[in-house]
Amino acid sequence: MQKSIRIQRGAALLLASSLLALGACQAPALQHPAWSQIGEGTASIGASTGWAFYSADMNAAGQTGVLTGQTGTDNVTLTPRYGGALKGQYFISDNIALGGIVELRSFDPDPAMPLSAELVADPFETVHWIATSRYFFEPMGEENRWKPFVGVDYSYIDEVDFGAVKVNYPAPFPAENINIKAGSYTTVALVGGASYLWNDTASIDFGGFYEWTDKAGQVTLTFPNLGGATADVSVEPEGLILFIGMTFYF
């Protein structure tokens, strides 16, 4: 419950501070009609940050030893700590842009129990390599500065190192720490938002995307205190991420 409250407060703070900052600043006068200098042949670079409502489904299947034949699932809340992205794109037409993003995310996971043991992990980071596509609608709003967009992202995430994870077994087995490094996975996201043209060559961007797993991350865990029993575990993250950023066009 406390983490849910922190997530709601974080999202509200991000939205409120963004709108207040935009409202408190007077955008410079445009030297050209809004967005007229940005279209086919334009390139851009930018950066963004945001907040996540995120979780992961864990599916486990015992393979050897005392875990043979056991199966289980758990949904683990991933509370965001920080994150940021660098992006670049190129307009192949006045309305369509293709590009890439490299993104760093840090999460604090709740304890997980896909089988009979509880897994307690420290905060961890993921690096996302993302191919992006965007469709920009016609300008709208005051001075035509707003430009809504939609898009699709495809992401590759390399190995995720959780470090030493504490495993709390049911009695009479003693707890232990095991090192967990999950395999790579891929995700797909649907994106929506709007860009506000701050001056002739820069915009402030607001939006969000819902992301789900395309290919799950896989790992085989070995538990020494269970006599070396093993279990195969798959992890499928999913959730909503809100973002604010700035883009420079040239």
N, C-alpha and C positions, 0 to 999 in steps of 0.2 A: 504493500500500500504506500509506504514512504517513497519507494522508487518511482511509483506511478505519479505521485504528487510532484516529485522533482522533475519528471519528464514534462508534465503539463506546465509547470512554472517555467522551465527552460524554454519551451516552445513559445509560451506567451511573452517571455522577456525578449526573445529574439525578434518576434513580430513587432512588439511594441517599440523596442529601441530602433528598429529599422524604419518604421513609419515616422517616429518622432524625428529621427535624424534627417529623413527626406523632407519632412514638413518644415523643419527649422532652417533648412538651407535653401537659398534662392538659386535656382539653376541659372547658369549663364545664358544670355541671349544667344540664339542660334544665328549663325551667319548664312545658312542655307536652309531651304525647306527641310523639315524633319525627315531624317533617314534618306534623303536624296543622294547623299554621298556614300551610302552603304548599300551594296548589292553585289551582283555578279562580279567576281574577281577580287572582292574584298577579303582580306585575312584579318584575324583577330587573335588576341591573347587575353587571358583574364585569370582571376582567382576568386575563390568562394569559400564560405564556411557554412555551417548549418547545425541542425539538431535532428536526432533520429528517434523514431518509435520502432524499435527493432527487437527481434527475437530469433531463435534458431530451434528447429526440430532436430532432436537427436534420436537415432534409431540404432539399437544395439542387438547383436546376436552372438551368444556364446559359442565358441568354436571348440575349445579343448578343456580338459580337466573338469572341475566342479561346475563350470559355467556351460558345459555342453548342453545344447538344446534350449537354453534360456533365451528369451527375447523380451524386449521392452522398448518403450519410447518415453521421451520427456520433451516439453517445450520450455526453453530457457530464455528468460528475459535478459537482454543485453542493454545495460544502461550506458548511454553515450558519455564520454569524458571530454573529448575534443576531436576535431577533424578539420581538414582543409583540402582544397584541390587547386591544381593549376591546369589550365585548359588552353587549347588552340583550335581554331576552326577556319574553314575556307568556304566562301559562298560560291557554289557551282551555278547558281542562278540567283535572281533577286530575292527569292523566298526560301531557298534550300541551302543549308550549310552542313558540311561533313567535317568531323574533327576527332580529337582525342583528348582524354583527361587522365591525369595521374592523381590519385586521391589517397590520402592517409586518414584512417579512422582508428579511434581507440575506444574500447568498450570495457565495462566492468560487468562480468557475467554473474548471474545468480548461481547458486549451487545446482548441480544437475544429478538426476538419479534415473538413468535409463534402465539400469538393472537394480540389483539389491544394494549396491554400494553407492555412496554419495561422493560426487566429484566436486571439489572446491578449487577453483582456479583464480589466479590473480588477474588484474587487468591486462589486456593484450592489445596489440595493434595489427591492423591489416593494411596492405597496400593494394590498390585496385588500379588496373590498367584498362581503360574504358574507350571503346570506339563509340562515337556519338553521331547522331543525325538529328537535325532540327528543321522544322518547317515554320517559317515566320508568316503570320497573317498581316494584312494591311494595317498601317498605323491608325491609331484612334486616340480619343481623349483630347485634353487641352493641348493645343498646338501640334496635335498628332504625335506627341512624344512617346506614347505607349505603343508597344508592339508585342502582342501575345505570340506565344510559340508552343508547339508540341514536339515531341520527339521520342526516339527509341534509343536506349543504350545497351551495349553488350560488354560485360566486364569479365576480365580474367584476374583471379586472385591466386597468387603463388602460395606455397606452404605457409601455414599459420602456426607459429611457435607459441604454445601456451606455457612453456617452461615447466617447472616442477608443480604438479597438480596433486593436492592432498586427496587421498582416497580413504574415506571413512567406511569401514566394513561393519556389518552386523556382528554381534558377539558370536563366537569368541575370537574372531580374527582381529589382530591389531591394525591400526591405521598405518599408512605408509605414503610416501611421495613417489610419484612416477613422472617421468618426463614425457610430455605429449607434443607431437608435431604432426598436425593434420595435413593431408594432401591438398593439392590445388583444387579450386572449384570455379565455376562460372555462373554468372547471373544475367538476367534480362530485366530491364526497367522501362516503364512508361513515364514520360516526363511531360510536365506542363508548367507554364508560367508566363511572365511578361517582362520585357525590358523597357526601362524608362531612359530615353535619350537625354543624358545629362548635358552634353555639349555635342558639337558636330562629330566628334571622334570617340566618344565614350558613353557607355550606358551602365545603369545600375539594374541588376537582374534579381528578380524574385521568383521563386517557384518551388516545386517539389517533385519527387518521383517515388513511385511504388516499385519495389524491387523484389524479385523472387529468384530462387535457385533454378538454374538450368541443368548443371551437373554438380552433384553433391560432393563435398569433401569427404575423403575416406581415410580411416586410420585403423590399424590393428593394435589393440592394447594388450600388454602382458602384465599380469598381477603376481609379483613374486610371493606375496604373503598368502596367496591362494594356491601355492604350489606351482606357479608358472602358468596358471590357466589364462586363456586368451579370449578376446571378444573383438569382433569387427564392429566398428562404429561409423555411421555416416552422419554428416551435419549439413542441414539445409537452412541457411539464414533467409529471412524475409522481413520486409517492413517498409515503412514510410519515412522518407527523409525530406525535410524542408531546408531550403538554402537561400542565401543572399550573397551576391557577388558583384564584381565590377568587370567590365569588358572594354578593351581598347581596340579600335579598328584602324587599319592602315591599308 
